[in-house]
Amino acid sequence: MDTRLFFFDIDGTLVPSESQDAPSPRVCQALEALKKAGHKRFLCTGRTLCDIGPNLLAQDFDGIIAGSGACIQLDGKCISHRCVPLPLLRKVAQLMIDNGISGVFSCSDNLYYVGRGKQLPWPLPRLERPEDVTEALGIEKFTAHLQRTEEYSILRDILEPNCEIAVSEDRLFYEMTAKHVTKASAVEILCHRLGRSPADAVAFGDSDNDVALLRLAGTGVAMGGAAEAVKQSADYVTDTLEADGIAAALIHLGYIGER
């Protein structure tokens, strides 16, 4: 059987950003049709595991790539876990605290607020000092929420040599993982584990952290609402999330039939 490995970003692709809802009924039907056809389906998200709610997990994916590639689960078991080095995290935390920059340090079990800057809308536990960041937390990724684009210069010298960096279109939100830890590198690990090639992958995404993934996959699909750089990295641009772009692409590409 000519089966494929399907990788789905969450925010802006399966559901609206920060939503804990299930995908739309049409997209859920499309995901179920893929399963019945024998394809494997994976979440591939910047969210860490603790931030993936039950409505998404209920779709019974074959595995999860979380934390922008830091954590890989296959059939419910962790097969790879790559954290940000502790010395780097503490240096970043100190810079954020000293310069009034807000950030979130994320692991599989929790999210933590670090720094003193832009007010964030989530009631997160705080890490008040660099020493509060410990190896035991297992931080997989961290973010910086800037108030002015110029603030990035404070972090640039430590981030660029040591991290993979994804940035929003307005350049006020930065997401970092350890060097060489990306969604694309995680897909390579998972494909190797399954004895498959990235050429067998079909990937859906909409953000900067999806660009390398869309280029790696045999078929990269950008959502209609994606940034222009993301669209240019894709083999196909589908409809928007609101117009059930995932279902539309799967039909257009011939992986499922019209319903």
N, C-alpha and C positions, 0 to 999 in steps of 0.2 A: 504494500500500500504506500502511496506517495504522501506521506504525512509530513507535517511541519511543526516547528516549535514557535509558538506565538508569545510575544512579550508585550505587555501592556503597562504603560505608565498609568498612574492614577490621576493626579491633579491636573485638570485641564484636558484629560484624555478619556478616562473612564467616568469620572465625576467632576463637578466643579471644584476648584481649589478649596482645600480644607474641609470639604464635605465628608460626612460620615455615612451618607446615604448609599444605597445600592445603585448600581448603574440603571439606566432607564430600562423598562420592560423589553424594548426592542433589542437593546444591546445584550441584556441577559439571555434572550432567546438566541441571539447570534453566538454567544459564548457556549451555550448548551449545544448548539448545532455543531460547533467545532469539536466538542468533546465526543459527540456521537459519531463523528466522522473519523475519530481515532487520532486527532491532533492533540499535542500537549500544550497547555496554556499556563503562563506564568505572569504573576505581577512583577513589575520591574520599576521600582519607585524610589524617589528620594526620601520618602517617609521611612522611619525606623519601625520595627515590628510593633511597638507599643502604640503607634499612631495609626495602625490599620484596623479599622473597626470591624465589628462582627458582620455588618451588612456586606462588606467586600469579601471577607473570608468565607461567607456562606456560598460564594460562587464556586467553591471547591476547586481552586486552582491546583495544578500539579506541583507547583513550587512558588517560591517568593524570592526575588532579589530586592533587598531592602537597604536603606541607608546609602542610596546611590552606589550600590555595588559592594558595600562593606560586609553584608550578611547574606548568605545564600542558603536557602532551605530547599530541599528536594524531598517530596513525599513526607513532609513534616519533620525531617531531620536536618540539622545544620551540617553543611558540608564545607563551608568556608566562613571564616570570621576574621576580618582585618580591621583593626582599630587604629585610631590616630595616635601617634607616639605621645606619651605623657609629657616629656619636656617641651614639645611644641605646644601642646594644649595649655600648659601653664604660662608660657611666654605670651600666647595670644590672650589668655585671660587677663594677664597683667596689663597688656596694652589696652584692652577694652575698658578695664576698670579705670586706668589712669587718664584715658582720653574721652570718656563719656560715650562709648560705643556699646550698643546693645547686641547681644548674641544669644543663641540657643545651642547648647551642647546636648547631643542626642545619642542615646544608646537603645538597645533592644527593650529595656525595661522602663525607661523614663526619659523625660525631657527636662532640661535645667536652664534657668535664666542665668546669664553671666554678663557682667558689665553694668554700666550706668549711662544710659542714653535714651534713645527713642523708646517711648512707652509701648510695650507689646501687649496685645489683647488677651493673653492667656495667663491664668493663675498658676504659674510654674514655680516649683521649689527653686531657691536661689543658691548658687555657689558664690559666696561673698569674697573669697580670697583664692588666689591661685592654688594654695595648698589644699583647698577643698576638692580640687580635681584630683582624683586618685586612679590608679591602675584598675582598681576593683570596679569602677563605674563602667569600664569598657566602652568609652566614647567612640562612636563610629563615624560621626560627622559633626560639623558645627557650622553655624551661620553667623553672618554679620548683617545687622539692619541699620543702615546709615541714614542720617538726617540730611547730609549733603554729599554729593559725589566726591568732593575733595577729601573727605575723611578716609577714603580708601588708601591714600598715600601713606597714612599712618601704619597700615597693615601690609602694604605691598611687599616690602623687603623680606618679611618673614613668611608670607603666604606663597609667593610665586615660586621660590625654589623648593618648597616642601609639600605643596598641596596640589591636588586637582581642584580647579575653581570653576564654578558655574555662576553666571551673573544674569540678573534680570535685565529686561530691555531698558529700564530707567536707570540702571546701574546704582541702585540703592539697596539691593539685596544680593548677598554673596553666599554661596554654599560651598563648603570645603570638605574634602575627604583626604586621606593620606595619598601621597604620590602613587600613581599607577592603580588607584582604586577608583573605578568608574563602573557605570552600568555596562559599558562595552566589555571591560575586562572580566566582569562577573559572568556575562553571557559566554565568553570564551571558556571560562572555567566550567560552567554548567554544560556546555556543548561537549567539551572533552569528557566529562563524567558520563555523559549519555552516549558517547561514541558517535556523535553527530558533528556536523560542520556548521559554522556560522552562516554558511550559504543556505542552510536549511531553516534559518530563522526569519520570521516576519515580525517586525517591531513597529510599535505605535508610540508616538510621543509628540510633545508640543513645546518643550523648553530647551534651554541651553544644555542642560545635563543629558539630553537625549541625542544631541548632534552626533557624537561618536558612535552611539548605538545604531542610529539610522544608517550611518555610513557602513558599519560593520555587517549588518544583517543582509541576507540575500535580498530581502525586500524591506525597505524602510518606508513607513507611512507617516506623514505629518498631518496633524489635525488642521482643519480649516482656519482655526483661530491661532495657529502657531506664529511665532516670530518669523520674519522673512528668512533669517539665516537658517532656521530649522527647516523651513520649506525647501530651501535650496539644497539641503543635505539629504533630502528624501527622494525615493524613486517615484512616489505618488503622493499627491495632496488630496485628502478626502474632505468631506463636509465637516462642519463644526461639531463640537460636542453636543450642542443644543439640537442639532439636526441628526443626531445619532450617527456621527461620522464613522465610528468603528464598524457598525453594521453595514453601512453603505460601502465601505472599502472592501469588506469581506465578500460582499455580493459582487462588486465590480471585478475583483481579482479572481473570482470563481471558486472561492473556498467554501462558500455556502450558497444555497439557492434562495430565491425570493420567497418571502413568507407572506 
